[in-house]
């Protein structure tokens, strides 16, 4: 493990002391676990994003038909 020094605002330091005590662990280990969870969530998100971007693009409609006009898209009887 790598040791680092961080600077915290007093209320943040108090909060992390309490949370670490509730988990019966050190502040270092508690903060390390929080950062590890954040890193893993980011890696999972990036992996899912890359999988999605690797999919072939799908057409939004029939390329033979023209796209609908704006007036048609926003013509809602409820708004009248």
PDB file with SEQRES, HELIX, SHEET and CRYST1 records, atoms N, CA, C and O in Angstrom:
SEQRES   1 A   80  UNK UNK UNK UNK UNK UNK UNK UNK UNK UNK UNK UNK UNK          
SEQRES   2 A   80  UNK UNK UNK UNK UNK UNK UNK UNK UNK UNK UNK UNK UNK          
SEQRES   3 A   80  UNK UNK UNK UNK UNK UNK UNK UNK UNK UNK UNK UNK UNK          
SEQRES   4 A   80  UNK UNK UNK UNK UNK UNK UNK UNK UNK UNK UNK UNK UNK          
SEQRES   5 A   80  UNK UNK UNK UNK UNK UNK UNK UNK UNK UNK UNK UNK UNK          
SEQRES   6 A   80  UNK UNK UNK UNK UNK UNK UNK UNK UNK UNK UNK UNK UNK          
SEQRES   7 A   80  UNK UNK                                                      
HELIX    1 AA1 UNK A   10  UNK A   22  1                                  13    
HELIX    2 AA2 UNK A   27  UNK A   54  1                                  28    
HELIX    3 AA3 UNK A   70  UNK A   73  1                                   4    
HELIX    4 AA4 UNK A   77  UNK A   79  5                                   3    
CRYST1    1.000    1.000    1.000  90.00  90.00  90.00 P 1           1          
ATOM      1  N   UNK A   1       0.838  -1.185   0.000  1.00  0.00           N  
ATOM      2  CA  UNK A   1       0.000   0.000   0.000  1.00  0.00           C  
ATOM      3  C   UNK A   1       0.877   1.240   0.000  1.00  0.00           C  
ATOM      4  O   UNK A   1       1.986   1.239   0.534  1.00  0.00           O  
ATOM      5  N   UNK A   2       0.367   2.280  -0.599  1.00  0.00           N  
ATOM      6  CA  UNK A   2       1.085   3.552  -0.702  1.00  0.00           C  
ATOM      7  C   UNK A   2       0.502   4.521   0.328  1.00  0.00           C  
ATOM      8  O   UNK A   2      -0.718   4.664   0.419  1.00  0.00           O  
ATOM      9  N   UNK A   3       1.348   5.178   1.092  1.00  0.00           N  
ATOM     10  CA  UNK A   3       0.899   6.190   2.047  1.00  0.00           C  
ATOM     11  C   UNK A   3       0.874   7.548   1.376  1.00  0.00           C  
ATOM     12  O   UNK A   3       1.781   7.903   0.623  1.00  0.00           O  
ATOM     13  N   UNK A   4      -0.181   8.304   1.661  1.00  0.00           N  
ATOM     14  CA  UNK A   4      -0.288   9.673   1.154  1.00  0.00           C  
ATOM     15  C   UNK A   4      -0.753  10.571   2.288  1.00  0.00           C  
ATOM     16  O   UNK A   4      -1.279  10.092   3.293  1.00  0.00           O  
ATOM     17  N   UNK A   5      -0.561  11.858   2.128  1.00  0.00           N  
ATOM     18  CA  UNK A   5      -1.030  12.846   3.092  1.00  0.00           C  
ATOM     19  C   UNK A   5      -2.103  13.680   2.418  1.00  0.00           C  
ATOM     20  O   UNK A   5      -1.929  14.145   1.291  1.00  0.00           O  
ATOM     21  N   UNK A   6      -3.225  13.868   3.125  1.00  0.00           N  
ATOM     22  CA  UNK A   6      -4.298  14.699   2.583  1.00  0.00           C  
ATOM     23  C   UNK A   6      -4.664  15.777   3.591  1.00  0.00           C  
ATOM     24  O   UNK A   6      -4.418  15.633   4.788  1.00  0.00           O  
ATOM     25  N   UNK A   7      -5.245  16.844   3.102  1.00  0.00           N  
ATOM     26  CA  UNK A   7      -5.707  17.931   3.952  1.00  0.00           C  
ATOM     27  C   UNK A   7      -7.225  17.947   3.906  1.00  0.00           C  
ATOM     28  O   UNK A   7      -7.824  17.941   2.831  1.00  0.00           O  
ATOM     29  N   UNK A   8      -7.844  17.967   5.085  1.00  0.00           N  
ATOM     30  CA  UNK A   8      -9.305  17.955   5.185  1.00  0.00           C  
ATOM     31  C   UNK A   8      -9.786  19.167   5.965  1.00  0.00           C  
ATOM     32  O   UNK A   8      -9.102  19.671   6.855  1.00  0.00           O  
ATOM     33  N   UNK A   9     -10.964  19.614   5.613  1.00  0.00           N  
ATOM     34  CA  UNK A   9     -11.604  20.645   6.419  1.00  0.00           C  
ATOM     35  C   UNK A   9     -11.974  20.015   7.760  1.00  0.00           C  
ATOM     36  O   UNK A   9     -12.219  18.811   7.821  1.00  0.00           O  
ATOM     37  N   UNK A  10     -12.019  20.807   8.836  1.00  0.00           N  
ATOM     38  CA  UNK A  10     -12.284  20.244  10.164  1.00  0.00           C  
ATOM     39  C   UNK A  10     -13.563  19.404  10.245  1.00  0.00           C  
ATOM     40  O   UNK A  10     -13.565  18.339  10.862  1.00  0.00           O  
ATOM     41  N   UNK A  11     -14.646  19.876   9.629  1.00  0.00           N  
ATOM     42  CA  UNK A  11     -15.898  19.112   9.717  1.00  0.00           C  
ATOM     43  C   UNK A  11     -15.810  17.798   8.941  1.00  0.00           C  
ATOM     44  O   UNK A  11     -16.445  16.812   9.314  1.00  0.00           O  
ATOM     45  N   UNK A  12     -15.027  17.784   7.866  1.00  0.00           N  
ATOM     46  CA  UNK A  12     -14.834  16.549   7.091  1.00  0.00           C  
ATOM     47  C   UNK A  12     -13.984  15.573   7.904  1.00  0.00           C  
ATOM     48  O   UNK A  12     -14.278  14.378   7.944  1.00  0.00           O  
ATOM     49  N   UNK A  13     -12.943  16.073   8.545  1.00  0.00           N  
ATOM     50  CA  UNK A  13     -12.083  15.226   9.374  1.00  0.00           C  
ATOM     51  C   UNK A  13     -12.881  14.601  10.517  1.00  0.00           C  
ATOM     52  O   UNK A  13     -12.705  13.426  10.837  1.00  0.00           O  
ATOM     53  N   UNK A  14     -13.754  15.391  11.125  1.00  0.00           N  
ATOM     54  CA  UNK A  14     -14.590  14.875  12.222  1.00  0.00           C  
ATOM     55  C   UNK A  14     -15.518  13.792  11.695  1.00  0.00           C  
ATOM     56  O   UNK A  14     -15.661  12.735  12.311  1.00  0.00           O  
ATOM     57  N   UNK A  15     -16.148  14.052  10.557  1.00  0.00           N  
ATOM     58  CA  UNK A  15     -17.081  13.093   9.973  1.00  0.00           C  
ATOM     59  C   UNK A  15     -16.377  11.772   9.657  1.00  0.00           C  
ATOM     60  O   UNK A  15     -16.896  10.700   9.969  1.00  0.00           O  
ATOM     61  N   UNK A  16     -15.189  11.849   9.034  1.00  0.00           N  
ATOM     62  CA  UNK A  16     -14.494  10.622   8.647  1.00  0.00           C  
ATOM     63  C   UNK A  16     -14.011   9.858   9.878  1.00  0.00           C  
ATOM     64  O   UNK A  16     -13.974   8.628   9.863  1.00  0.00           O  
ATOM     65  N   UNK A  17     -13.644  10.566  10.932  1.00  0.00           N  
ATOM     66  CA  UNK A  17     -13.262   9.886  12.174  1.00  0.00           C  
ATOM     67  C   UNK A  17     -14.427   9.074  12.721  1.00  0.00           C  
ATOM     68  O   UNK A  17     -14.260   7.927  13.133  1.00  0.00           O  
ATOM     69  N   UNK A  18     -15.612   9.685  12.718  1.00  0.00           N  
ATOM     70  CA  UNK A  18     -16.809   9.010  13.230  1.00  0.00           C  
ATOM     71  C   UNK A  18     -17.149   7.797  12.363  1.00  0.00           C  
ATOM     72  O   UNK A  18     -17.407   6.712  12.882  1.00  0.00           O  
ATOM     73  N   UNK A  19     -17.147   7.985  11.046  1.00  0.00           N  
ATOM     74  CA  UNK A  19     -17.487   6.887  10.135  1.00  0.00           C  
ATOM     75  C   UNK A  19     -16.490   5.732  10.256  1.00  0.00           C  
ATOM     76  O   UNK A  19     -16.888   4.568  10.261  1.00  0.00           O  
ATOM     77  N   UNK A  20     -15.218   6.045  10.351  1.00  0.00           N  
ATOM     78  CA  UNK A  20     -14.202   4.999  10.498  1.00  0.00           C  
ATOM     79  C   UNK A  20     -14.398   4.256  11.820  1.00  0.00           C  
ATOM     80  O   UNK A  20     -14.265   3.034  11.872  1.00  0.00           O  
ATOM     81  N   UNK A  21     -14.714   4.990  12.883  1.00  0.00           N  
ATOM     82  CA  UNK A  21     -14.944   4.359  14.181  1.00  0.00           C  
ATOM     83  C   UNK A  21     -16.164   3.441  14.124  1.00  0.00           C  
ATOM     84  O   UNK A  21     -16.153   2.355  14.704  1.00  0.00           O  
ATOM     85  N   UNK A  22     -17.215   3.874  13.426  1.00  0.00           N  
ATOM     86  CA  UNK A  22     -18.413   3.037  13.285  1.00  0.00           C  
ATOM     87  C   UNK A  22     -18.083   1.730  12.565  1.00  0.00           C  
ATOM     88  O   UNK A  22     -18.677   0.692  12.859  1.00  0.00           O  
ATOM     89  N   UNK A  23     -17.151   1.775  11.635  1.00  0.00           N  
ATOM     90  CA  UNK A  23     -16.741   0.584  10.880  1.00  0.00           C  
ATOM     91  C   UNK A  23     -15.613  -0.178  11.595  1.00  0.00           C  
ATOM     92  O   UNK A  23     -15.145  -1.212  11.118  1.00  0.00           O  
ATOM     93  N   UNK A  24     -15.195   0.351  12.738  1.00  0.00           N  
ATOM     94  CA  UNK A  24     -14.095  -0.232  13.516  1.00  0.00           C  
ATOM     95  C   UNK A  24     -12.837  -0.405  12.656  1.00  0.00           C  
ATOM     96  O   UNK A  24     -12.219  -1.469  12.627  1.00  0.00           O  
ATOM     97  N   UNK A  25     -12.489   0.667  11.967  1.00  0.00           N  
ATOM     98  CA  UNK A  25     -11.304   0.660  11.109  1.00  0.00           C  
ATOM     99  C   UNK A  25     -10.583   1.997  11.239  1.00  0.00           C  
ATOM    100  O   UNK A  25     -11.083   2.928  11.870  1.00  0.00           O  
ATOM    101  N   UNK A  26      -9.424   2.075  10.643  1.00  0.00           N  
ATOM    102  CA  UNK A  26      -8.672   3.333  10.682  1.00  0.00           C  
ATOM    103  C   UNK A  26      -9.209   4.289   9.623  1.00  0.00           C  
ATOM    104  O   UNK A  26      -9.894   3.886   8.684  1.00  0.00           O  
ATOM    105  N   UNK A  27      -8.882   5.552   9.800  1.00  0.00           N  
ATOM    106  CA  UNK A  27      -9.281   6.558   8.811  1.00  0.00           C  
ATOM    107  C   UNK A  27      -8.631   6.230   7.469  1.00  0.00           C  
ATOM    108  O   UNK A  27      -9.274   6.335   6.424  1.00  0.00           O  
ATOM    109  N   UNK A  28      -7.371   5.837   7.497  1.00  0.00           N  
ATOM    110  CA  UNK A  28      -6.665   5.495   6.257  1.00  0.00           C  
ATOM    111  C   UNK A  28      -7.371   4.379   5.508  1.00  0.00           C  
ATOM    112  O   UNK A  28      -7.603   4.484   4.303  1.00  0.00           O  
ATOM    113  N   UNK A  29      -7.709   3.324   6.208  1.00  0.00           N  
ATOM    114  CA  UNK A  29      -8.363   2.187   5.563  1.00  0.00           C  
ATOM    115  C   UNK A  29      -9.754   2.581   5.073  1.00  0.00           C  
ATOM    116  O   UNK A  29     -10.165   2.183   3.983  1.00  0.00           O  
ATOM    117  N   UNK A  30     -10.479   3.363   5.878  1.00  0.00           N  
ATOM    118  CA  UNK A  30     -11.834   3.788   5.498  1.00  0.00           C  
ATOM    119  C   UNK A  30     -11.797   4.627   4.218  1.00  0.00           C  
ATOM    120  O   UNK A  30     -12.560   4.378   3.285  1.00  0.00           O  
ATOM    121  N   UNK A  31     -10.917   5.611   4.182  1.00  0.00           N  
ATOM    122  CA  UNK A  31     -10.797   6.470   2.995  1.00  0.00           C  
ATOM    123  C   UNK A  31     -10.299   5.646   1.805  1.00  0.00           C  
ATOM    124  O   UNK A  31     -10.762   5.836   0.680  1.00  0.00           O  
ATOM    125  N   UNK A  32      -9.370   4.743   2.050  1.00  0.00           N  
ATOM    126  CA  UNK A  32      -8.869   3.880   0.984  1.00  0.00           C  
ATOM    127  C   UNK A  32      -9.975   3.033   0.374  1.00  0.00           C  
ATOM    128  O   UNK A  32     -10.036   2.877  -0.846  1.00  0.00           O  
ATOM    129  N   UNK A  33     -10.849   2.484   1.210  1.00  0.00           N  
ATOM    130  CA  UNK A  33     -11.970   1.677   0.710  1.00  0.00           C  
ATOM    131  C   UNK A  33     -12.959   2.535  -0.077  1.00  0.00           C  
ATOM    132  O   UNK A  33     -13.469   2.107  -1.112  1.00  0.00           O  
ATOM    133  N   UNK A  34     -13.228   3.747   0.414  1.00  0.00           N  
ATOM    134  CA  UNK A  34     -14.121   4.649  -0.325  1.00  0.00           C  
ATOM    135  C   UNK A  34     -13.565   4.944  -1.717  1.00  0.00           C  
ATOM    136  O   UNK A  34     -14.295   4.905  -2.708  1.00  0.00           O  
ATOM    137  N   UNK A  35     -12.285   5.235  -1.781  1.00  0.00           N  
ATOM    138  CA  UNK A  35     -11.659   5.547  -3.067  1.00  0.00           C  
ATOM    139  C   UNK A  35     -11.621   4.323  -3.981  1.00  0.00           C  
ATOM    140  O   UNK A  35     -11.799   4.442  -5.193  1.00  0.00           O  
ATOM    141  N   UNK A  36     -11.390   3.155  -3.401  1.00  0.00           N  
ATOM    142  CA  UNK A  36     -11.377   1.926  -4.193  1.00  0.00           C  
ATOM    143  C   UNK A  36     -12.758   1.672  -4.798  1.00  0.00           C  
ATOM    144  O   UNK A  36     -12.866   1.318  -5.972  1.00  0.00           O  
ATOM    145  N   UNK A  37     -13.821   1.851  -3.995  1.00  0.00           N  
ATOM    146  CA  UNK A  37     -15.188   1.674  -4.499  1.00  0.00           C  
ATOM    147  C   UNK A  37     -15.480   2.659  -5.625  1.00  0.00           C  
ATOM    148  O   UNK A  37     -16.086   2.293  -6.633  1.00  0.00           O  
ATOM    149  N   UNK A  38     -15.055   3.895  -5.456  1.00  0.00           N  
ATOM    150  CA  UNK A  38     -15.260   4.921  -6.486  1.00  0.00           C  
ATOM    151  C   UNK A  38     -14.522   4.539  -7.770  1.00  0.00           C  
ATOM    152  O   UNK A  38     -15.070   4.661  -8.865  1.00  0.00           O  
ATOM    153  N   UNK A  39     -13.295   4.081  -7.632  1.00  0.00           N  
ATOM    154  CA  UNK A  39     -12.506   3.679  -8.790  1.00  0.00           C  
ATOM    155  C   UNK A  39     -13.168   2.508  -9.520  1.00  0.00           C  
ATOM    156  O   UNK A  39     -13.260   2.516 -10.748  1.00  0.00           O  
ATOM    157  N   UNK A  40     -13.628   1.502  -8.771  1.00  0.00           N  
ATOM    158  CA  UNK A  40     -14.269   0.341  -9.388  1.00  0.00           C  
ATOM    159  C   UNK A  40     -15.555   0.732 -10.104  1.00  0.00           C  
ATOM    160  O   UNK A  40     -15.843   0.216 -11.184  1.00  0.00           O  
ATOM    161  N   UNK A  41     -16.333   1.639  -9.514  1.00  0.00           N  
ATOM    162  CA  UNK A  41     -17.560   2.106 -10.165  1.00  0.00           C  
ATOM    163  C   UNK A  41     -17.228   2.823 -11.471  1.00  0.00           C  
ATOM    164  O   UNK A  41     -17.906   2.628 -12.480  1.00  0.00           O  
ATOM    165  N   UNK A  42     -16.193   3.645 -11.452  1.00  0.00           N  
ATOM    166  CA  UNK A  42     -15.775   4.344 -12.674  1.00  0.00           C  
ATOM    167  C   UNK A  42     -15.297   3.367 -13.742  1.00  0.00           C  
ATOM    168  O   UNK A  42     -15.597   3.542 -14.923  1.00  0.00           O  
ATOM    169  N   UNK A  43     -14.558   2.343 -13.334  1.00  0.00           N  
ATOM    170  CA  UNK A  43     -14.077   1.345 -14.290  1.00  0.00           C  
ATOM    171  C   UNK A  43     -15.240   0.566 -14.902  1.00  0.00           C  
ATOM    172  O   UNK A  43     -15.242   0.291 -16.102  1.00  0.00           O  
ATOM    173  N   UNK A  44     -16.231   0.209 -14.077  1.00  0.00           N  
ATOM    174  CA  UNK A  44     -17.407  -0.504 -14.587  1.00  0.00           C  
ATOM    175  C   UNK A  44     -18.174   0.364 -15.571  1.00  0.00           C  
ATOM    176  O   UNK A  44     -18.616  -0.110 -16.618  1.00  0.00           O  
ATOM    177  N   UNK A  45     -18.329   1.631 -15.233  1.00  0.00           N  
ATOM    178  CA  UNK A  45     -19.032   2.551 -16.125  1.00  0.00           C  
ATOM    179  C   UNK A  45     -18.293   2.668 -17.456  1.00  0.00           C  
ATOM    180  O   UNK A  45     -18.907   2.603 -18.521  1.00  0.00           O  
ATOM    181  N   UNK A  46     -16.993   2.840 -17.391  1.00  0.00           N  
ATOM    182  CA  UNK A  46     -16.199   2.994 -18.611  1.00  0.00           C  
ATOM    183  C   UNK A  46     -16.251   1.728 -19.459  1.00  0.00           C  
ATOM    184  O   UNK A  46     -16.313   1.801 -20.687  1.00  0.00           O  
ATOM    185  N   UNK A  47     -16.225   0.572 -18.809  1.00  0.00           N  
ATOM    186  CA  UNK A  47     -16.316  -0.695 -19.537  1.00  0.00           C  
ATOM    187  C   UNK A  47     -17.666  -0.803 -20.245  1.00  0.00           C  
ATOM    188  O   UNK A  47     -17.722  -1.177 -21.416  1.00  0.00           O  
ATOM    189  N   UNK A  48     -18.750  -0.477 -19.544  1.00  0.00           N  
ATOM    190  CA  UNK A  48     -20.086  -0.520 -20.146  1.00  0.00           C  
ATOM    191  C   UNK A  48     -20.191   0.484 -21.289  1.00  0.00           C  
ATOM    192  O   UNK A  48     -20.805   0.194 -22.316  1.00  0.00           O  
ATOM    193  N   UNK A  49     -19.606   1.644 -21.120  1.00  0.00           N  
ATOM    194  CA  UNK A  49     -19.624   2.676 -22.165  1.00  0.00           C  
ATOM    195  C   UNK A  49     -18.904   2.184 -23.415  1.00  0.00           C  
ATOM    196  O   UNK A  49     -19.392   2.354 -24.533  1.00  0.00           O  
ATOM    197  N   UNK A  50     -17.745   1.576 -23.215  1.00  0.00           N  
ATOM    198  CA  UNK A  50     -16.981   1.060 -24.352  1.00  0.00           C  
ATOM    199  C   UNK A  50     -17.735  -0.062 -25.067  1.00  0.00           C  
ATOM    200  O   UNK A  50     -17.703  -0.150 -26.294  1.00  0.00           O  
ATOM    201  N   UNK A  51     -18.410  -0.916 -24.299  1.00  0.00           N  
ATOM    202  CA  UNK A  51     -19.209  -1.982 -24.912  1.00  0.00           C  
ATOM    203  C   UNK A  51     -20.332  -1.386 -25.755  1.00  0.00           C  
ATOM    204  O   UNK A  51     -20.592  -1.844 -26.868  1.00  0.00           O  
ATOM    205  N   UNK A  52     -20.989  -0.370 -25.223  1.00  0.00           N  
ATOM    206  CA  UNK A  52     -22.077   0.266 -25.965  1.00  0.00           C  
ATOM    207  C   UNK A  52     -21.554   0.927 -27.240  1.00  0.00           C  
ATOM    208  O   UNK A  52     -22.150   0.784 -28.307  1.00  0.00           O  
ATOM    209  N   UNK A  53     -20.460   1.637 -27.128  1.00  0.00           N  
ATOM    210  CA  UNK A  53     -19.905   2.332 -28.290  1.00  0.00           C  
ATOM    211  C   UNK A  53     -19.368   1.365 -29.350  1.00  0.00           C  
ATOM    212  O   UNK A  53     -19.234   1.736 -30.515  1.00  0.00           O  
ATOM    213  N   UNK A  54     -19.063   0.134 -28.951  1.00  0.00           N  
ATOM    214  CA  UNK A  54     -18.569  -0.859 -29.904  1.00  0.00           C  
ATOM    215  C   UNK A  54     -19.693  -1.471 -30.741  1.00  0.00           C  
ATOM    216  O   UNK A  54     -19.430  -2.121 -31.753  1.00  0.00           O  
ATOM    217  N   UNK A  55     -20.945  -1.267 -30.322  1.00  0.00           N  
ATOM    218  CA  UNK A  55     -22.071  -1.808 -31.079  1.00  0.00           C  
ATOM    219  C   UNK A  55     -22.200  -1.077 -32.407  1.00  0.00           C  
ATOM    220  O   UNK A  55     -21.900   0.114 -32.494  1.00  0.00           O  
ATOM    221  N   UNK A  56     -22.642  -1.778 -33.436  1.00  0.00           N  
ATOM    222  CA  UNK A  56     -22.838  -1.087 -34.716  1.00  0.00           C  
ATOM    223  C   UNK A  56     -24.008  -0.109 -34.608  1.00  0.00           C  
ATOM    224  O   UNK A  56     -24.975  -0.380 -33.897  1.00  0.00           O  
ATOM    225  N   UNK A  57     -23.930   1.012 -35.299  1.00  0.00           N  
ATOM    226  CA  UNK A  57     -25.026   1.987 -35.227  1.00  0.00           C  
ATOM    227  C   UNK A  57     -26.301   1.420 -35.850  1.00  0.00           C  
ATOM    228  O   UNK A  57     -26.257   0.649 -36.808  1.00  0.00           O  
ATOM    229  N   UNK A  58     -27.437   1.824 -35.278  1.00  0.00           N  
ATOM    230  CA  UNK A  58     -28.734   1.392 -35.792  1.00  0.00           C  
ATOM    231  C   UNK A  58     -29.427   2.590 -36.420  1.00  0.00           C  
ATOM    232  O   UNK A  58     -29.391   3.691 -35.870  1.00  0.00           O  
ATOM    233  N   UNK A  59     -30.050   2.383 -37.555  1.00  0.00           N  
ATOM    234  CA  UNK A  59     -30.775   3.503 -38.167  1.00  0.00           C  
ATOM    235  C   UNK A  59     -31.986   3.883 -37.315  1.00  0.00           C  
ATOM    236  O   UNK A  59     -32.614   3.023 -36.697  1.00  0.00           O  
ATOM    237  N   UNK A  60     -32.303   5.157 -37.286  1.00  0.00           N  
ATOM    238  CA  UNK A  60     -33.432   5.635 -36.491  1.00  0.00           C  
ATOM    239  C   UNK A  60     -34.767   5.396 -37.185  1.00  0.00           C  
ATOM    240  O   UNK A  60     -35.818   5.441 -36.544  1.00  0.00           O  
ATOM    241  N   UNK A  61     -34.733   5.153 -38.435  1.00  0.00           N  
ATOM    242  CA  UNK A  61     -35.954   4.919 -39.187  1.00  0.00           C  
ATOM    243  C   UNK A  61     -35.608   4.305 -40.523  1.00  0.00           C  
ATOM    244  O   UNK A  61     -34.487   3.846 -40.742  1.00  0.00           O  
ATOM    245  N   UNK A  62     -36.570   4.301 -41.400  1.00  0.00           N  
ATOM    246  CA  UNK A  62     -36.352   3.780 -42.742  1.00  0.00           C  
ATOM    247  C   UNK A  62     -35.608   4.838 -43.551  1.00  0.00           C  
ATOM    248  O   UNK A  62     -36.113   5.948 -43.718  1.00  0.00           O  
ATOM    249  N   UNK A  63     -34.424   4.516 -44.054  1.00  0.00           N  
ATOM    250  CA  UNK A  63     -33.658   5.521 -44.806  1.00  0.00           C  
ATOM    251  C   UNK A  63     -34.345   5.952 -46.101  1.00  0.00           C  
ATOM    252  O   UNK A  63     -33.999   6.988 -46.668  1.00  0.00           O  
ATOM    253  N   UNK A  64     -35.314   5.167 -46.574  1.00  0.00           N  
ATOM    254  CA  UNK A  64     -36.038   5.499 -47.801  1.00  0.00           C  
ATOM    255  C   UNK A  64     -37.102   6.573 -47.564  1.00  0.00           C  
ATOM    256  O   UNK A  64     -37.495   7.279 -48.492  1.00  0.00           O  
ATOM    257  N   UNK A  65     -37.563   6.689 -46.323  1.00  0.00           N  
ATOM    258  CA  UNK A  65     -38.626   7.649 -46.011  1.00  0.00           C  
ATOM    259  C   UNK A  65     -38.021   8.948 -45.493  1.00  0.00           C  
ATOM    260  O   UNK A  65     -37.011   8.923 -44.789  1.00  0.00           O  
ATOM    261  N   UNK A  66     -38.625  10.077 -45.832  1.00  0.00           N  
ATOM    262  CA  UNK A  66     -38.120  11.349 -45.298  1.00  0.00           C  
ATOM    263  C   UNK A  66     -38.447  11.465 -43.807  1.00  0.00           C  
ATOM    264  O   UNK A  66     -39.398  10.858 -43.314  1.00  0.00           O  
ATOM    265  N   UNK A  67     -37.656  12.238 -43.120  1.00  0.00           N  
ATOM    266  CA  UNK A  67     -37.920  12.474 -41.701  1.00  0.00           C  
ATOM    267  C   UNK A  67     -39.185  13.309 -41.552  1.00  0.00           C  
ATOM    268  O   UNK A  67     -39.500  14.112 -42.430  1.00  0.00           O  
ATOM    269  N   UNK A  68     -39.920  13.131 -40.443  1.00  0.00           N  
ATOM    270  CA  UNK A  68     -41.126  13.935 -40.251  1.00  0.00           C  
ATOM    271  C   UNK A  68     -40.779  15.407 -40.065  1.00  0.00           C  
ATOM    272  O   UNK A  68     -39.700  15.747 -39.580  1.00  0.00           O  
ATOM    273  N   UNK A  69     -41.694  16.263 -40.453  1.00  0.00           N  
ATOM    274  CA  UNK A  69     -41.500  17.708 -40.297  1.00  0.00           C  
ATOM    275  C   UNK A  69     -41.676  18.078 -38.827  1.00  0.00           C  
ATOM    276  O   UNK A  69     -42.356  17.382 -38.072  1.00  0.00           O  
ATOM    277  N   UNK A  70     -41.061  19.166 -38.444  1.00  0.00           N  
ATOM    278  CA  UNK A  70     -41.122  19.638 -37.059  1.00  0.00           C  
ATOM    279  C   UNK A  70     -42.562  19.855 -36.615  1.00  0.00           C  
ATOM    280  O   UNK A  70     -42.927  19.499 -35.495  1.00  0.00           O  
ATOM    281  N   UNK A  71     -43.374  20.432 -37.477  1.00  0.00           N  
ATOM    282  CA  UNK A  71     -44.771  20.716 -37.144  1.00  0.00           C  
ATOM    283  C   UNK A  71     -45.517  19.429 -36.803  1.00  0.00           C  
ATOM    284  O   UNK A  71     -46.363  19.415 -35.908  1.00  0.00           O  
ATOM    285  N   UNK A  72     -45.204  18.363 -37.509  1.00  0.00           N  
ATOM    286  CA  UNK A  72     -45.854  17.079 -37.249  1.00  0.00           C  
ATOM    287  C   UNK A  72     -45.425  16.521 -35.895  1.00  0.00           C  
ATOM    288  O   UNK A  72     -46.245  15.996 -35.142  1.00  0.00           O  
ATOM    289  N   UNK A  73     -44.158  16.638 -35.599  1.00  0.00           N  
ATOM    290  CA  UNK A  73     -43.654  16.113 -34.331  1.00  0.00           C  
ATOM    291  C   UNK A  73     -44.267  16.820 -33.131  1.00  0.00           C  
ATOM    292  O   UNK A  73     -44.547  16.193 -32.109  1.00  0.00           O  
ATOM    293  N   UNK A  74     -44.475  18.124 -33.257  1.00  0.00           N  
ATOM    294  CA  UNK A  74     -44.957  18.908 -32.125  1.00  0.00           C  
ATOM    295  C   UNK A  74     -46.445  19.214 -32.208  1.00  0.00           C  
ATOM    296  O   UNK A  74     -46.941  20.048 -31.451  1.00  0.00           O  
ATOM    297  N   UNK A  75     -47.158  18.567 -33.097  1.00  0.00           N  
ATOM    298  CA  UNK A  75     -48.596  18.770 -33.224  1.00  0.00           C  
ATOM    299  C   UNK A  75     -49.288  17.879 -32.202  1.00  0.00           C  
ATOM    300  O   UNK A  75     -49.529  16.699 -32.457  1.00  0.00           O  
ATOM    301  N   UNK A  76     -49.605  18.445 -31.051  1.00  0.00           N  
ATOM    302  CA  UNK A  76     -50.239  17.679 -29.972  1.00  0.00           C  
ATOM    303  C   UNK A  76     -51.579  18.312 -29.643  1.00  0.00           C  
ATOM    304  O   UNK A  76     -51.667  19.495 -29.315  1.00  0.00           O  
ATOM    305  N   UNK A  77     -52.599  17.512 -29.737  1.00  0.00           N  
ATOM    306  CA  UNK A  77     -53.952  18.000 -29.462  1.00  0.00           C  
ATOM    307  C   UNK A  77     -54.091  18.471 -28.013  1.00  0.00           C  
ATOM    308  O   UNK A  77     -54.894  19.359 -27.725  1.00  0.00           O  
ATOM    309  N   UNK A  78     -53.346  17.907 -27.137  1.00  0.00           N  
ATOM    310  CA  UNK A  78     -53.434  18.270 -25.717  1.00  0.00           C  
ATOM    311  C   UNK A  78     -53.007  19.709 -25.471  1.00  0.00           C  
ATOM    312  O   UNK A  78     -53.478  20.341 -24.525  1.00  0.00           O  
ATOM    313  N   UNK A  79     -52.142  20.221 -26.292  1.00  0.00           N  
ATOM    314  CA  UNK A  79     -51.626  21.569 -26.101  1.00  0.00           C  
ATOM    315  C   UNK A  79     -52.530  22.637 -26.707  1.00  0.00           C  
ATOM    316  O   UNK A  79     -52.247  23.828 -26.583  1.00  0.00           O  
ATOM    317  N   UNK A  80     -53.588  22.235 -27.345  1.00  0.00           N  
ATOM    318  CA  UNK A  80     -54.491  23.211 -27.970  1.00  0.00           C  
ATOM    319  C   UNK A  80     -55.601  23.601 -27.044  1.00  0.00           C  
ATOM    320  O   UNK A  80     -56.452  24.413 -27.408  1.00  0.00           O  
TER     321      UNK A  80                                                      
END                                                                             
